[in-house]
Amino acid sequence: MELAIIILLVLFIILLSINVPIALTLPIITVVAAYALGYEQVLLTVASDMATGPESFTLLAIPFFILAGDLLGAGGQAKRLIEFASALVGRFPGGLSWVNTLTCMFFGAISGSATAAVSSIGGTMIPEMNKKGYDKNYNIAITACSATTGLLIPPSNVMIIYAVTMGNVSIAKLFLAGIIPGALVGIMIMVVAYIISKQKGYKGEAHATTGLFKTGLDAMPSLLLIAVVLGGILGGIFTPTEASAIAVLWAFLLAVVVYREVKIKNLPDILIRSARTTGVVLLLVAASRAMSQFLTSEQIPQEFSALLMGMSENPILILLTINLMLLIVGVFMDMTPAVLIFTPILAPVSLSLGIDPVHFGIIMITNLCIGLCTPPVGTVLFVGCSVGKGDVAKVSVSMLPFYAAMITALMLITYYPQISLWLPSLLD
């Protein structure tokens, strides 16, 4: 077992350091480690595991939710959500900061993509905040951090991936579990934004109180997508996979028929973009399946669980260790591969501590959301800097107060399970 871990870690670090894509890194290190340990028919076994990895009806939800998000992103929903958020919170000190955060929460939840949120919302909000005298690095920082909240608020592709990886977790309960934690992270970001705005003298928007009813009506069709998906799943009307297809239909009607901001001639480009994203995600699922099977055969998750439990019997310290580990993982690895790789390793530890797998999923996703905003692999950070034309180092410094806010929310979510589990408990 020790030899397997050493081979996997050394090869993993070497391949990542020379920028080998993670979807290629996983099968390569699995094949090499298996050969080194004397496994037979390694290539056939790995190929078979990769072929069967994405064979899950539940995973069909991912391409549909991706397509729904791309349709909504191209359909002008960001502008309507910004106007509605401005009417709701724009009058408070640093009003545009609050509008930015609230809109990212809305759009991230609807699209299920943090990068889509930071590019769509940031493309409008960052220039507007720059024009009103807000610091550019601050503007990019709050946009990037706020965009990650949509990965906790359903529907969320990463929750589906976690549920499939765990194998026995209800997606409906995961969706419900993410609502309050996602809102909590957003609120903590807004509290920090309020404090900074008071210190720097950022004012509210005088016109922000007007048009609440009208902007609410304009934004309502987009926001209803969340209610339709959740309501349909919880009401037993359709499965999460069927809900994703309903989401595509809803997004298509809004973008093409109701608002008419997407033309029929634009659909092939949107479909191709969605297919590319889906291909990346499912290739990662296939690659991680092969490595997961190898880890299981070597009993590495069980050994790791025993190691952690041997370090301390205090669940508070063990949870703190897991959080620190995931925060470090998030710095160097994107969210989807991190969930696929570390869920099988850490799940036995959480189960031995008596942690509900739904609660553990929210802890893991919240950790990795922070990683999306941290260099050197922070996808959302780099997209935000690209959209806002900012310097990564300077923006990272401006993010420090928001990191503190997100970590505070993480600690509350970790040690107060009812934040995650109260809504799912209503289903029991």
ZADOVO-659324 format. One line per 5 residues: for each residue x, y, z negated of N, C-alpha, C. Coordinates in steps of 0.05 Angstrom, whole numbers, always signed. Layout:
X Y Z X Y Z X Y Z | ... $
//
This chain:
+17 -24 +0 +0 +0 +0 +17 +25 +0 | +39 +25 -17 +57 +48 -18 +70 +54 +9 | +78 +31 +22 +91 +35 +49 +71 +47 +69 | +46 +38 +68 +26 +48 +86 +22 +78 +82 | +21 +87 +57 +18 +116 +51 +41 +132 +61 $
+66 +122 +56 +90 +136 +65 +90 +139 +95 | +84 +117 +109 +84 +118 +139 +64 +138 +149 | +39 +137 +137 +18 +154 +146 +25 +184 +141 | +35 +190 +117 +41 +217 +110 +63 +229 +127 | +85 +213 +130 +108 +223 +145 +100 +228 +174 $
+87 +209 +187 +79 +212 +215 +59 +235 +218 | +41 +237 +199 +20 +258 +200 +33 +286 +199 | +52 +290 +181 +65 +316 +179 +82 +322 +204 | +96 +301 +214 +113 +306 +238 +96 +313 +262 | +74 +298 +267 +58 +303 +290 +43 +330 +288 $
+34 +337 +265 +20 +363 +262 +40 +386 +265 | +65 +382 +256 +85 +403 +258 +93 +409 +286 | +89 +390 +304 +96 +394 +332 +70 +399 +349 | +49 +406 +334 +23 +414 +347 +10 +392 +363 | +12 +367 +355 -3 +346 +368 -32 +349 +358 $
-52 +349 +376 -80 +351 +367 -87 +330 +346 | -103 +338 +327 -111 +319 +305 -125 +295 +316 | -140 +298 +338 -155 +275 +349 -136 +254 +361 | -112 +262 +368 -91 +243 +377 -74 +234 +354 | -69 +252 +335 -52 +245 +312 -63 +222 +297 $
-89 +221 +292 -101 +200 +275 -98 +172 +287 | -105 +168 +312 -101 +141 +323 -72 +133 +325 | -54 +153 +331 -26 +147 +334 -14 +137 +308 | -20 +151 +286 -8 +143 +260 -21 +117 +250 | -46 +112 +258 -59 +87 +250 -46 +63 +264 $
-41 +67 +290 -28 +45 +306 +0 +39 +296 | +16 +60 +291 +43 +56 +282 +44 +43 +255 | +28 +53 +236 +27 +42 +209 +18 +13 +210 | -2 +7 +226 -12 -21 +227 +9 -40 +239 | +23 -31 +260 +45 -47 +271 +67 -52 +250 $
+74 -30 +236 +96 -32 +216 +89 -52 +194 | +63 -54 +188 +55 -72 +166 +48 -100 +176 | +52 -105 +202 +49 -132 +213 +21 -140 +221 | +3 -120 +225 -24 -126 +235 -22 -137 +264 | -41 -154 +271 -43 -166 +297 -64 -152 +314 $
-59 -152 +341 -79 -140 +360 -87 -111 +351 | -66 -96 +344 -71 -69 +334 -86 -51 +354 | -76 -50 +378 -88 -33 +398 -117 -40 +403 | -123 -66 +405 -150 -74 +410 -168 -67 +386 | -158 -70 +362 -174 -63 +338 -179 -33 +336 $
-159 -17 +341 -162 +12 +339 -181 +22 +361 | -178 +11 +385 -196 +19 +407 -225 +11 +401 | -228 -13 +390 -255 -22 +383 -267 -4 +361 | -251 +3 +341 -261 +21 +319 -269 +48 +330 | -252 +59 +349 -258 +85 +360 -283 +84 +377 $
-287 +62 +391 -311 +60 +408 -337 +59 +392 | -335 +45 +369 -359 +42 +352 -363 +65 +333 | -343 +81 +329 -345 +103 +309 -368 +123 +314 | -371 +133 +339 -393 +152 +344 -420 +139 +349 | -422 +112 +347 -447 +98 +352 -466 +100 +328 $
-477 +124 +325 -496 +128 +303 -518 +146 +314 | -543 +137 +309 -566 +153 +318 -565 +181 +305 | -556 +182 +279 -555 +207 +265 -537 +227 +278 | -514 +217 +289 -495 +235 +302 -506 +249 +327 | -527 +238 +338 -540 +252 +361 -549 +280 +354 $
-553 +285 +328 -562 +312 +320 -540 +333 +326 | -515 +324 +325 -494 +344 +328 -494 +358 +355 | -494 +344 +378 -495 +359 +404 -520 +376 +407 | -543 +367 +395 -567 +384 +397 -565 +409 +381 | -554 +407 +356 -551 +431 +340 -530 +450 +352 $
-509 +439 +364 -489 +456 +377 -502 +471 +400 | -518 +457 +416 -531 +470 +439 -551 +491 +430 | -566 +485 +408 -585 +505 +398 -570 +530 +389 | -547 +526 +376 -531 +549 +367 -521 +566 +390 | -511 +552 +411 -501 +566 +435 -523 +582 +449 $
-547 +570 +450 -570 +584 +463 -577 +609 +447 | -578 +606 +420 -585 +629 +404 -564 +651 +405 | -538 +642 +406 -517 +661 +408 -518 +677 +434 | -525 +664 +455 -527 +678 +481 -553 +693 +484 | -572 +688 +466 -599 +699 +470 -604 +725 +455 $
-583 +738 +445 -587 +765 +433 -599 +764 +405 | -597 +741 +391 -608 +739 +364 -592 +756 +344 | -566 +758 +349 -549 +773 +330 -559 +801 +326 | -566 +815 +347 -575 +843 +346 -600 +845 +329 | -619 +827 +332 -644 +828 +317 -640 +822 +287 $
-622 +804 +282 -616 +798 +254 -601 +820 +240 | -583 +834 +254 -569 +857 +243 -589 +879 +236 | -608 +885 +254 -628 +906 +249 -645 +899 +225 | -653 +873 +222 -669 +865 +199 -653 +867 +173 | -628 +858 +173 -611 +859 +149 -606 +888 +142 $
-603 +906 +161 -599 +934 +156 -623 +946 +142 | -646 +938 +151 -671 +948 +138 -674 +938 +109 | -663 +914 +104 -665 +902 +78 -645 +914 +58 | -620 +916 +65 -599 +923 +45 -581 +945 +54 | -586 +958 +77 -568 +978 +87 -566 +1003 +70 $
-586 +1008 +53 -586 +1033 +38 -567 +1033 +13 | -558 +1009 +5 -541 +1007 -18 -513 +1017 -12 | -497 +1025 -33 -469 +1033 -28 -454 +1012 -12 | -439 +1021 +8 -426 +1002 +25 -446 +986 +41 | -468 +999 +49 -491 +985 +61 -483 +967 +84 $
-465 +976 +101 -458 +960 +125 -443 +934 +116 | -430 +935 +93 -417 +910 +83 -438 +890 +77 | -459 +899 +63 -481 +881 +56 -496 +871 +81 | -500 +889 +100 -513 +881 +125 -497 +860 +139 | -471 +864 +139 -452 +845 +152 -455 +817 +139 $
-453 +816 +113 -454 +791 +99 -481 +777 +103 | -503 +792 +99 -530 +780 +102 -535 +770 +130 | -526 +785 +150 -530 +777 +177 -514 +752 +184 | -489 +751 +174 -473 +726 +178 -486 +702 +165 | -498 +706 +142 -512 +684 +129 -535 +674 +146 $
-551 +693 +156 -574 +686 +173 -564 +672 +199 | -545 +685 +212 -537 +674 +238 -521 +648 +236 | -504 +647 +215 -489 +622 +211 -508 +599 +205 | -529 +604 +189 -548 +582 +184 -563 +574 +209 | -571 +593 +225 -587 +587 +249 -569 +572 +269 $
-545 +581 +273 -527 +570 +293 -512 +545 +283 | -508 +543 +257 -493 +521 +245 -463 +524 +251 | -454 +547 +259 -426 +551 +267 -415 +576 +255 | -393 +574 +239 -380 +597 +228 -366 +614 +249 | -353 +600 +268 -339 +615 +289 -359 +630 +307 $
-382 +618 +312 -403 +633 +327 -412 +657 +312 | -415 +654 +286 -425 +677 +269 -404 +700 +269 | -379 +693 +265 -359 +714 +264 -355 +728 +290 | -358 +713 +312 -354 +726 +339 -379 +742 +347 | -403 +731 +342 -427 +745 +350 -433 +769 +332 $
-432 +765 +306 -437 +787 +287 -414 +806 +286 | -390 +795 +285 -366 +812 +284 -363 +830 +308 | -371 +820 +331 -369 +836 +356 -386 +862 +354 | -407 +862 +338 -424 +886 +335 -417 +901 +309 | -414 +886 +287 -412 +899 +261 -384 +911 +256 $
-363 +897 +265 -336 +908 +259 -332 +935 +273 | -338 +938 +299 -335 +965 +311 -353 +986 +298 | -377 +978 +290 -395 +997 +277 -384 +1006 +250 | -373 +987 +234 -361 +994 +208 -336 +1011 +212 | -320 +1005 +233 -297 +1021 +239 -305 +1050 +244 $
-327 +1053 +260 -336 +1080 +267 -346 +1095 +243 | -357 +1081 +223 -367 +1095 +199 -346 +1099 +177 | -321 +1093 +183 -299 +1099 +165 -291 +1077 +146 | -302 +1053 +150 -293 +1030 +134 -265 +1021 +144 | -249 +1011 +125 -222 +1001 +132 -225 +977 +151 $
-210 +977 +173 -213 +956 +193 -207 +928 +182 | -185 +926 +166 -178 +900 +155 -200 +890 +136 | -211 +908 +120 -233 +900 +103 -257 +890 +119 | -263 +904 +141 -286 +896 +158 -282 +868 +169 | -259 +862 +178 -253 +835 +189 -255 +814 +167 $
-244 +821 +144 -243 +802 +121 -271 +794 +112 | -288 +814 +108 -315 +808 +98 -331 +793 +119 | -326 +798 +145 -341 +784 +166 -333 +755 +166 | -307 +750 +165 -297 +722 +166 -307 +706 +142 | -304 +717 +118 -313 +702 +94 -343 +698 +94 $
-358 +718 +102 -387 +715 +102 -397 +694 +123 | -382 +692 +145 -390 +673 +166 -391 +644 +157 | -374 +638 +137 -373 +610 +128 -397 +601 +112 | -413 +620 +102 -437 +613 +86 -457 +597 +102 | -457 +601 +129 -476 +587 +146 -470 +557 +148 $
-446 +549 +139 -440 +520 +139 -452 +506 +115 | -460 +521 +95 -473 +510 +71 -504 +512 +74 | -513 +534 +86 -542 +537 +89 -551 +522 +114 | -571 +504 +111 -578 +486 +134 -592 +501 +156 | -592 +488 +180 -580 +462 +187 -549 +465 +191 $
-534 +444 +183 -505 +446 +184 -494 +420 +196 | -478 +423 +217 -466 +399 +230 -447 +384 +211 | -432 +400 +195 -412 +387 +178 -426 +370 +156 | -450 +378 +148 -465 +361 +129 -473 +335 +142 | -480 +335 +167 -487 +310 +181 -463 +292 +183 $
-439 +304 +188 -415 +288 +190 -408 +276 +163 | -411 +291 +142 -406 +281 +115 -426 +258 +108 | -451 +262 +114 -471 +241 +108 -465 +215 +123 | -457 +217 +149 -451 +194 +164 -426 +180 +153 | -406 +196 +145 -381 +185 +135 -386 +171 +108 $
-403 +182 +91 -410 +170 +66 -427 +145 +70 | -445 +147 +89 -461 +123 +96 -487 +120 +81 | -490 +131 +57 -514 +127 +41 -525 +153 +29 | -520 +175 +43 -529 +201 +33 -551 +212 +51 | -572 +221 +38 -595 +233 +53 -588 +260 +64 $
-591 +263 +91 -586 +289 +103 -606 +310 +94 | -631 +301 +89 -651 +320 +79 -643 +332 +52 | -632 +314 +35 -624 +324 +8 -599 +342 +11 | -581 +334 +29 -557 +351 +33 -565 +379 +43 | -583 +380 +62 -593 +405 +72 -604 +423 +50 $
-621 +411 +33 -633 +425 +11 -612 +434 -9 | -593 +416 -14 -572 +421 -34 -555 +445 -26 | -552 +451 -1 -534 +473 +8 -546 +501 +6 | -573 +502 +3 -586 +529 +4 -576 +547 -18 | -579 +538 -43 -571 +555 -66 -541 +560 -67 $
-524 +540 -63 -495 +546 -62 -487 +565 -40 | -500 +562 -16 -494 +581 +5 -502 +609 -2 | -525 +612 -14 -534 +639 -23 -516 +649 -45 | -507 +632 -63 -489 +640 -84 -463 +651 -74 | -451 +637 -55 -426 +647 -43 -430 +674 -30 $
-453 +677 -15 -459 +703 -2 -463 +725 -23 | -476 +719 -45 -481 +739 -66 -455 +747 -78 | -437 +728 -84 -411 +735 -96 -395 +753 -77 | -396 +747 -51 -382 +765 -32 -394 +793 -32 | -421 +794 -34 -434 +821 -34 -428 +836 -60 $
-424 +822 -82 -417 +835 -108 -389 +848 -105 | -370 +833 -94 -343 +844 -89 -345 +867 -70 | -361 +864 -49 -363 +886 -29 -375 +911 -42 | -393 +908 -61 -405 +931 -75 -384 +945 -92 | -367 +929 -106 -347 +941 -123 -326 +956 -106 $
-318 +944 -84 -298 +957 -67 -310 +982 -54 | -335 +981 -46 -349 +1004 -34 -351 +1027 -53 | -357 +1021 -79 -359 +1043 -99 -331 +1055 -103 | -310 +1039 -103 -283 +1049 -107 -274 +1066 -83 | -281 +1058 -59 -272 +1072 -35 -292 +1093 -25 $
-315 +1095 -37 -334 +1115 -30 -350 +1109 -5 | -353 +1083 +2 -369 +1076 +25 -399 +1079 +18 | -413 +1095 +34 -441 +1102 +28 -460 +1082 +42 | -485 +1084 +33 -506 +1069 +46 -516 +1084 +71 | -532 +1070 +87 -543 +1081 +111 -569 +1095 +106 $
-571 +1121 +112 -595 +1136 +106 -620 +1126 +121 | -616 +1116 +145 -639 +1107 +161 -646 +1078 +156 | -632 +1065 +138 -634 +1036 +135 -661 +1027 +125 | -676 +1044 +111 -701 +1036 +99 -724 +1036 +119 | -720 +1047 +143 -741 +1048 +162 -743 +1023 +178 $
-768 +1017 +186 -772 +995 +205 -770 +967 +194 | -773 +964 +168 -770 +937 +156 -790 +917 +168 | -815 +926 +171 -836 +908 +181 -830 +901 +210 | -823 +921 +226 -818 +915 +255 -793 +898 +259 | -771 +905 +245 -747 +889 +248 -751 +860 +237 $
-767 +858 +216 -774 +832 +206 -789 +814 +226 | -808 +827 +240 -823 +813 +260 -804 +804 +283 | -786 +822 +291 -767 +815 +313 -749 +792 +305 | -740 +792 +280 -721 +771 +271 -735 +745 +263 | -761 +746 +257 -775 +723 +247 -774 +698 +264 $
-778 +700 +291 -776 +676 +307 -750 +661 +304 | -728 +676 +302 -701 +663 +298 -700 +650 +270 | -708 +664 +250 -707 +654 +222 -725 +630 +218 | -747 +629 +234 -766 +607 +231 -753 +580 +239 | -732 +582 +255 -718 +557 +263 -710 +541 +238 $
-700 +554 +218 -691 +541 +193 -716 +528 +180 | -738 +543 +179 -762 +532 +166 -773 +508 +182 | -773 +510 +208 -783 +488 +225 -767 +463 +221 | -740 +466 +221 -723 +443 +218 -726 +430 +190 | -723 +447 +170 -726 +436 +142 -754 +425 +137 $
-774 +441 +144 -801 +433 +139 -808 +407 +153 | -799 +404 +178 -805 +379 +192 -792 +355 +180 | -766 +359 +172 -752 +336 +159 -764 +329 +132 | -769 +349 +116 -779 +344 +89 -808 +334 +89 | -823 +343 +109 -850 +334 +112 -854 +307 +125 $
-831 +295 +133 -833 +269 +146 -843 +270 +174 | -844 +294 +186 -855 +296 +213 -834 +286 +234 | -809 +291 +228 -788 +281 +246 -762 +276 +230 | -745 +260 +242 -719 +255 +230 -700 +278 +235 | -676 +280 +221 -657 +301 +227 -649 +302 +256 $
-646 +278 +269 -638 +278 +297 -661 +289 +315 | -685 +282 +309 -708 +293 +324 -711 +323 +318 | -704 +331 +294 -706 +360 +287 -686 +376 +303 | -662 +364 +309 -642 +378 +325 -653 +382 +354 | -667 +363 +364 -679 +367 +391 -700 +388 +391 $
-716 +389 +369 -736 +410 +366 -722 +437 +365 | -699 +438 +351 -684 +463 +349 -675 +473 +377 | -667 +454 +394 -659 +462 +421 -683 +474 +436 | -706 +460 +434 -730 +470 +448 -737 +498 +438 | -736 +502 +412 -742 +528 +400 -723 +549 +410 $
-697 +543 +409 -677 +562 +418 -680 +569 +448 | -686 +548 +464 -690 +553 +492 -714 +571 +497 | -736 +567 +483 -760 +584 +487 -754 +613 +479 | -739 +616 +457 -733 +644 +448 -714 +658 +468 | -693 +643 +476 -672 +656 +493 -681 +660 +521 $
-696 +641 +532 -703 +642 +561 -731 +653 +566 | -750 +645 +549 -778 +652 +555 -788 +677 +540 | -782 +678 +513 -793 +700 +497 -776 +726 +501 | -750 +724 +495 -733 +748 +497 -721 +752 +525 | -719 +731 +540 -710 +731 +568 -681 +743 +570 $
-665 +738 +551 -637 +748 +552 -618 +727 +563 | -628 +702 +567 -613 +681 +580 -627 +674 +606 | -614 +676 +628 -626 +669 +654 -621 +640 +660 | -638 +628 +676 -635 +600 +684 -607 +595 +696 | -597 +614 +710 -570 +611 +723 -548 +610 +702 $
-553 +619 +677 -533 +619 +656 -532 +592 +641 | -553 +576 +645 -555 +551 +629 -533 +531 +634 | -524 +527 +659 -501 +508 +663 -477 +515 +647 | -470 +541 +646 -446 +549 +630 -450 +544 +601 | -474 +548 +591 -480 +543 +562 -478 +513 +557 $
-489 +497 +575 -489 +468 +572 -460 +457 +572 | -444 +468 +590 -416 +459 +592 -401 +466 +566 | -405 +491 +556 -392 +499 +531 -400 +481 +508 | -426 +475 +506 -436 +457 +485 -424 +429 +488 | -422 +419 +513 -411 +393 +517 -382 +391 +509 $
-367 +412 +514 -339 +412 +506 -336 +411 +476 | -352 +427 +462 -351 +427 +433 -359 +400 +422 | -380 +388 +433 -389 +362 +425 -368 +341 +429 | -354 +342 +452 -333 +323 +458 -311 +324 +438 | -303 +348 +429 -282 +351 +409 -291 +338 +382 $
-316 +344 +374 -326 +334 +348 -327 +304 +349 | -339 +292 +370 -343 +264 +370 -317 +248 +374 | -297 +261 +388 -271 +248 +390 -258 +247 +362 | -262 +268 +346 -252 +268 +319 -265 +246 +302 | -291 +243 +306 -306 +222 +292 -295 +194 +300 $
-290 +190 +325 -279 +164 +335 -252 +159 +323 | -234 +179 +324 -207 +176 +315 -206 +171 +285 | -223 +185 +270 -223 +182 +240 -235 +155 +232 | -252 +144 +249 -264 +118 +243 -242 +96 +243 | -224 +98 +263 -202 +78 +264 -184 +80 +240 $
-177 +105 +232 -160 +108 +209 -174 +100 +183 | -200 +106 +181 -215 +99 +158 -216 +68 +154 | -219 +54 +175 -219 +25 +173 -192 +14 +163 | -170 +27 +173 -143 +19 +164 -139 +25 +135 | -148 +49 +126 -146 +56 +98 -161 +37 +80 $
-185 +29 +89 -201 +11 +74 -187 -17 +72 | -176 -26 +94 -163 -52 +94 -139 -53 +75 | -126 -30 +72 -103 -27 +54 -111 -20 +26 | -137 -15 +21 -148 -8 -5 -136 +18 -16 | -129 +36 +2 -118 +61 -6 -137 +79 -22 $
-163 +81 -13 -182 +97 -29 -184 +87 -58 | -186 +61 -61 -189 +50 -88 -163 +55 -105 | -140 +52 -92 -115 +57 -107 -112 +86 -114 | -121 +104 -96 -119 +132 -102 -138 +139 -125 | -162 +127 -124 -181 +132 -146 -170 +123 -173 $
-157 +100 -173 -145 +90 -198 -123 +108 -208 | -107 +119 -188 -85 +137 -195 -96 +162 -209 | -116 +174 -197 -127 +199 -208 -140 +193 -236 | -154 +171 -238 -167 +165 -263 -147 +158 -284 | -124 +148 -276 -103 +142 -295 -89 +167 -305 $
-90 +189 -290 -77 +214 -298 -91 +227 -322 | -118 +224 -321 -134 +237 -343 -161 +224 -344 | -172 +223 -367 -200 +214 -370 -220 +237 -372 | -209 +261 -370 -226 +285 -372 -237 +291 -344 | -264 +289 -340 -275 +295 -313 -271 +323 -304 $
-269 +342 -323 -265 +370 -316 -238 +373 -303 | -217 +361 -314 -190 +363 -302 -188 +348 -276 | -202 +325 -274 -201 +310 -248 -215 +326 -226 | -238 +338 -233 -252 +355 -213 -235 +379 -205 | -221 +390 -224 -203 +413 -218 -181 +404 -200 $
-170 +380 -204 -149 +369 -187 -159 +365 -159 | -183 +353 -157 -195 +349 -130 -200 +375 -116 | -209 +395 -130 -213 +421 -118 -187 +433 -108 | -166 +432 -124 -140 +443 -116 -130 +428 -91 | -134 +401 -91 -125 +385 -68 -140 +394 -43 $
-166 +397 -45 -182 +405 -21 -176 +433 -12 | -171 +451 -31 -163 +478 -23 -137 +478 -7 | -118 +461 -16 -93 +459 -1 -97 +446 +26 | -114 +425 +27 -120 +412 +52 -133 +432 +71 | -151 +448 +61 -165 +468 +78 -146 +489 +90 $
-124 +494 +77 -105 +513 +87 -91 +502 +112 | -88 +476 +114 -72 +464 +136 -89 +448 +155 | -115 +445 +150 -131 +428 +168 -159 +439 +171 | -170 +437 +195 -196 +447 +201 -217 +430 +186 | -242 +440 +184 -261 +428 +167 -270 +400 +176 $
-277 +396 +201 -287 +370 +210 -268 +347 +205 | -242 +349 +214 -224 +327 +209 -219 +323 +179 | -219 +345 +163 -215 +343 +135 -237 +327 +122 | -262 +332 +130 -284 +317 +119 -282 +287 +127 | -276 +283 +152 -274 +255 +162 -251 +239 +149 $
-229 +252 +143 -206 +238 +132 -208 +235 +102 | -216 +256 +87 -215 +256 +58 -240 +247 +44 | -262 +246 +58 -286 +235 +45 -283 +206 +36 | -273 +188 +54 -269 +160 +45 -248 +157 +22 | -229 +176 +21 -208 +174 +0 -219 +185 -27 $
-233 +207 -26 -241 +220 -51 -268 +211 -61 | -284 +199 -44 -311 +190 -52 -310 +170 -75 | -292 +150 -75 -291 +131 -97 -285 +145 -124 | -268 +166 -123 -262 +181 -147 -287 +194 -158 | -301 +208 -140 -325 +222 -149 -346 +203 -159 $
-349 +180 -146 -369 +161 -155 -362 +149 -183 | -336 +145 -187 -327 +134 -213 -331 +154 -236 | -332 +180 -229 -338 +201 -248 -368 +205 -253 | -384 +191 -237 -413 +194 -239 -424 +218 -225 | -408 +229 -206 -417 +253 -191 -436 +244 -169 $
-459 +257 -167 -478 +252 -146 -464 +257 -119 | -466 +238 -100 -453 +242 -74 -463 +267 -59 | -488 +275 -64 -497 +300 -52 -482 +323 -63 | -480 +324 -90 -465 +345 -103 -436 +346 -94 | -423 +322 -92 -396 +321 -83 -393 +332 -54 $
-412 +326 -37 -411 +337 -10 -411 +367 -10 | -427 +379 -27 -428 +409 -28 -402 +420 -39 | -390 +406 -59 -364 +415 -69 -343 +414 -47 | -343 +392 -32 -323 +389 -11 -326 +410 +11 | -351 +414 +20 -356 +434 +41 -349 +462 +32 $
-356 +469 +7 -350 +496 -3 -319 +500 -4 | -304 +480 -13 -275 +482 -12 -265 +487 +16 | -274 +472 +35 -263 +473 +62 -272 +499 +76 | -295 +510 +67 -303 +536 +78 -282 +557 +71 | -271 +556 +47 -250 +575 +39 -226 +571 +57 $
-220 +546 +64 -197 +540 +81 -200 +552 +109 | -225 +555 +118 -229 +567 +145 -220 +596 +146 | -217 +608 +122 -209 +637 +122 -180 +641 +114 | -165 +619 +111 -137 +622 +102 -118 +613 +124 | -96 +629 +127 -75 +620 +146 -60 +596 +134 $
-47 +579 +150 -41 +583 +179 -61 +571 +198 | -82 +556 +188 -100 +543 +207 -128 +554 +204 | -132 +577 +191 -159 +587 +186 -173 +596 +212 | -189 +578 +223 -202 +583 +249 -218 +609 +249 | -234 +612 +228 -252 +635 +226 -235 +660 +223 $
-214 +659 +207 -196 +682 +204 -185 +691 +231 | -175 +673 +246 -162 +680 +272 -183 +690 +292 | -207 +678 +292 -228 +689 +310 -236 +717 +301 | -238 +721 +275 -245 +748 +265 -224 +769 +273 | -198 +761 +270 -177 +780 +278 -177 +785 +308 $
-184 +765 +323 -185 +768 +352 -208 +787 +359 | -231 +783 +347 -255 +800 +353 -250 +829 +343 | -238 +831 +319 -234 +858 +308 -208 +871 +314 | -191 +857 +330 -165 +867 +338 -148 +874 +313 | -146 +855 +295 -132 +860 +270 -108 +842 +268 $
-90 +849 +249 -66 +834 +243 -72 +813 +221 | -65 +788 +226 -72 +766 +208 -61 +772 +180 | -36 +780 +178 -24 +785 +152 -39 +807 +136 | -45 +829 +149 -59 +851 +136 -87 +843 +128 | -101 +829 +146 -128 +820 +140 -128 +800 +117 $
-108 +783 +115 -106 +763 +94 -104 +777 +67 | -89 +799 +66 -87 +815 +41 -114 +826 +33 | -128 +836 +52 -155 +848 +47 -175 +826 +38 | -169 +801 +45 -187 +779 +38 -184 +770 +9 | -162 +778 -4 -157 +768 -31 -180 +771 -50 $
-194 +794 -52 -217 +796 -70 -240 +777 -62 | -243 +772 -36 -264 +755 -26 -257 +725 -31 | -230 +718 -30 -222 +692 -38 -230 +687 -67 | -225 +707 -84 -232 +705 -113 -262 +700 -116 | -278 +715 -100 -307 +712 -102 -316 +684 -94 $
-304 +673 -72 -312 +647 -63 -302 +625 -82 | -279 +628 -94 -269 +608 -113 -286 +608 -138 | -294 +632 -147 -312 +634 -170 -338 +619 -164 | -349 +623 -141 -374 +609 -133 -368 +579 -132 | -345 +571 -122 -338 +542 -121 -337 +530 -149 $
-325 +544 -168 -324 +534 -196 -352 +531 -208 | -369 +550 -203 -397 +548 -212 -411 +524 -200 | -407 +521 -174 -420 +498 -160 -409 +472 -170 | -383 +471 -176 -370 +446 -185 -380 +438 -212 | -381 +456 -231 -386 +449 -259 -415 +453 -268 $
-432 +463 -250 -461 +465 -256 -475 +451 -233 | -477 +424 -235 -488 +409 -213 -517 +417 -205 | -532 +428 -223 -560 +434 -217 -561 +456 -196 | -540 +472 -192 -540 +492 -171 -545 +478 -144 | -532 +455 -141 -535 +439 -116 -559 +420 -117 $
-564 +409 -141 -583 +386 -143 -611 +393 -150 | -616 +418 -158 -644 +425 -166 -664 +421 -143 | -658 +433 -121 -677 +431 -98 -680 +402 -88 | -658 +387 -85 -661 +358 -76 -677 +342 -97 | -675 +349 -123 -690 +334 -143 -720 +337 -140 $
-729 +357 -126 -758 +361 -121 -769 +340 -102 | -751 +327 -87 -760 +306 -68 -765 +280 -83 | -753 +276 -107 -755 +251 -121 -782 +247 -135 $
//
